[in-house]
Amino acid sequence: MSTSHAFHALIDGELITGTRQMAVINPSNEEVVAYCPRATPEEAERAIRAAREAWPAWRDTPLERRRQVLLAIADRIEANAEELEHLITLEQGKPLAGSKVETFQAPAILRYFANADLSPRILQDDAQQRAELHRRPLGVVAAIVPWNFPLVMACYKLGPALLTGNTCLVKPSPTTPLATLRLGELIADLVPAGVVNVVPDGGDIGPLLAGHPAIDKISFTGSTASGRAVMRSAADSLKRLTLELGGNDAAIVLDDVDVAAVAPQLFGLAFVNSGQVCMSIKRLYIHSAIYEPMCDALAELARSAKVGDGLDPTTQFGPVQNRRQFEAVKRTLELAPQYGRIIAGGRTYGPGYYVEPTLIRDIEEGNPVVDEEIFGPVRSLLRFDDVEDAIRRANRSPYGLGGSVWTRDVERGERIASRLETGSAWVNQHFAMAPHIPFGGHKQSGIGVEFAEAGLNEYTAIQSVVVAKPAP
C-alpha cells in the first residue's frame, strides 16, 4: 500500500517540493510508499539561515506564547493521529498499535514541556547583592532523528528546544521521513516562519548540520559510530551536544522469579519494535536454577509470535526497517551457530525485511553476537550462578544505556540495579520511560540526557545575573 499525498519540506515557513525527490520504501513489502523531497545542501543552507534570522524574535517571544505554540502542536497531532499512525506504519513497518503509541506519547511530551518551569533560581539576596541563575536559549538547534520512533523523537527534541526559545531544524531519517514531513505541514501555520524547519535528506545533510558554524546545538539520536562522527564535526565550533547512542542493555534475572509470569514481560521488552530500540533488553542473564524453564518459556513465545505487515491487526512484530539493517541482522544470524544454539527463530524472508524473533542460548561474551548491539530481533540468553559475576559481566560492555534486575525481592533488586553502570536502571521492568524522568547513557551510550528538567536544561546556557545593591 502507498499514499497519494504530495509531501513538502518546511523551510522558512514555506512548504516546498524541493529540487530533488527520493523514494520511501515500505519495509513490509519493499514497494515505494511515496516520493518526497530530498533537500539539497543549498536548501539546507536556506533552512539554517531562516532559523538563524527567526531566532531573535522567537527568543524574545513571551514564554506564555511559546507554551501556547507547543500546546497547539500537541492538539494538531491528536487531531491528525490516524493519518500519522498510518504513515508511520507504512514507512517504519511497526504494527499500528506501535504507531498509536507514538501519536499518544508525542502530544503528552509536548504538553509536559509546555508546562515546565523556567523561573530563575535565586542564589543570593542580601544587603550586598542579588544573584540569579537564568537559563538562556542557545540559538539554532539541529534535531537529528532516527528511524525507529520517527514522530515521538522529533517531538521530544522540538518540545524543549522551542519552549526555551531556540529555533529548530528537524532532520528525519532518510528511510522514515514521511510522518515528520507531514508534521511540518500540519504545524506550518502554528509557528512563525523559520522557527521550525523540516529538512529531509538522503543521508548527506547530517554532516553539514553537525559542522555548520550557524548551528549552536545538535541533539542526535542514533548509533555510537554515527555519534562519534557528529562529535568530530561539531568540535571546530564547540557546539553543545546531546548524543543518545547505542545500547546493549542487560537484564539480570534472579532465581526467585515466577518464570511463567516474568517470561512474557522479558520477551515483550526484548522484542518491542522488532528489537529496534536502543533501550530494549538485548542480553538476558538468567540464573542457572531457572535457566532451562526460562529458555523454554521464551522460546515458546518466540515460536508463537505473529510477524507480518504492520497494517494487519493480528501482527505482533513488523519487519526490520530497512535493507541495510536487514543485511546486518542476517550477518549476525550467520555467525550465531558458531557461539551458541538457536532455540527459536533464525529465519529471514521476503519480500519485505522479515526476521523471526530469534533466541540464542548456551552463549557467552567475547563474540559479536553478544558484545555488539544488535538492532533487530535477535537476543542472547546467558547463564550465571553468582549474582556478583552477573553484575561484572553486565557492566563489562562498553555501552551503558539501560539495565534491569528481575526478582521478587524488590529491595535486593534495587541494590543490584544501583550497581549497574547505566544511565537508567530498572527493577522488574525495562524501557520504562516518561517525560518527567531523565534518560541518557553512560560510557559509549552517549553524552547528556533527554527529558525532565535535566533534559530541558541541555537546550540552554547558564547565565548568572549578579546585581550590586546600593549602599544604605
Summary of the structure (lengths in Angstrom):
residues: 472
radius of gyration: 23.1
end to end distance: 77.3
largest distance: 82.4
contacts: 1726
relative contact order: 0.14
helix: 40%
strand: 25%
